[in-house]
C-alpha cells in the first residue's frame, strides 16, 4: 500500500480523478444539449462520456491492484527446459541439414561449404 503513496503514484491518482470528473462533467453538458436540441446524437454522447469515466476508474483500479498485489501467474520466470551445451544445437543442425547430391546437388554443395567453414573456425560459435 505504501507504494501507492509515492509522488509518481499520487500524480496518477490526481490525473485519474481529474479525467473522471471531466468526463462526467462532459456527459452532463452533453445531456443538457440533448434536452435543449432533442438530438439523438447528443443523447448518445451524453451516455458515452460517463462510460468513458467508468472505464478510466476501472483501469486505474486494476493498475493499483496489480501494483499492490501482482497477478498470481506473473511470478518469477522459470526456465522451460534445461540448458544445453553449445555442441548439441550444432549437431542437431548438421543432422537436419544432410542433403545428398541426388536430392539437391546445389544445396548439398552449399552445406559442404558451410561445414568446411565450421571446421576452419574450429567449431566455435559467435
C-alpha positions, 0 to 999 in steps of 0.5 A: 500500500505504501507504494501507492503513496509515492509522488509518481503514484499520487500524480496518477491518482490526481490525473485519474480523478481529474479525467473522471470528473471531466468526463462526467462533467462532459456527459452532463453538458452533453445531456443538457444539449440533448434536452435543449436540441432533442438530438439523438446524437447528443443523447448518445454522447451524453451516455458515452462520456460517463462510460468513458469515466467508468472505464478510466476508474476501472483501469486505474483500479486494476493498475493499483491492484496489480501494483499492490498485489501482482497477478498470481501467474506473473511470478518469477520466470522459470526456465522451460527446459534445461540448458544445453551445451553449445555442441548439441544445437550444432549437431542437431543442425548438421543432422537436419541439414544432410542433403545428398547430391541426388536430392539437391546437388546445389544445396548439398554443395552449399552445406559442404561449404558451410561445414568446411567453414565450421571446421576452419573456425574450429567449431566455435560459435559467435 
